[in-house]
Amino acid sequence: FDNKVTFSAGRVSVIELKATGWKPLLGSGTQADPYLLYNANDMVSMNGLLVSGKQTFFKMMADVDMTGIDWSPDNQASPYRKDIDFDGDGHAISNFSCTKSGIYSGFIGVLSGRIANVTFENPVVEAKSKHSGIICGYAGSTGTLPAVVENVTIKGGKITQSANCHT
């Protein structure tokens, strides 16, 4: 953030401040010290924290309501090497929505790693590709880790695909 602000004569009706490099306040993303997720802002910051060729660890500390956020999944582009370990710690993600994504729509684009111990309540995924799902658009085999989904519950919700899907 540049702390130099200049105003010209006249009345200012809107001032927009944009923070860059936002990270969750607690945790370093390692197995011993995962990023701690308390709210929707922390959840959104996950995408900027995944690093190609490295496993990044996250742990939910509270239930999170994602109302009003149109999620952009990470790990949607080749080489799909952004490995994740996401532990919901028994918490819920409610009103998750992913409607503007292209290929591999879902919470994670291509899952390389683990998603565990979380409930998705009333999730909505509107996909433009046949590769979509609530948890991930594609699971395993392209990343460096296998895809593992443990103790994940989905309550309600819907997936809509607008692509021409072939079997």
BELFENGI-V837639 format. One record per run of one state. SS is the DSSP state (@ for helix, = for strand, . for the rest). FROM is the first residue (numbers start at 1). TO is the last residue. If there is no record, write none. Layout:
# BELFENGI-V837639
ss;from;to
SS;FROM;TO
SS;FROM;TO
This chain:
# BELFENGI-V837639
ss;from;to
.;1;34
=;35;37
.;38;39
@;40;49
.;50;54
=;55;60
.;61;63
=;64;65
.;66;69
=;70;70
.;71;73
=;74;74
.;75;82
=;83;94
.;95;96
=;97;98
.;99;104
=;105;105
.;106;107
=;108;111
.;112;112
=;113;121
.;122;123
=;124;127
.;128;131
=;132;132
.;133;135
=;136;139
.;140;146
=;147;155
.;156;157
=;158;161
.;162;167
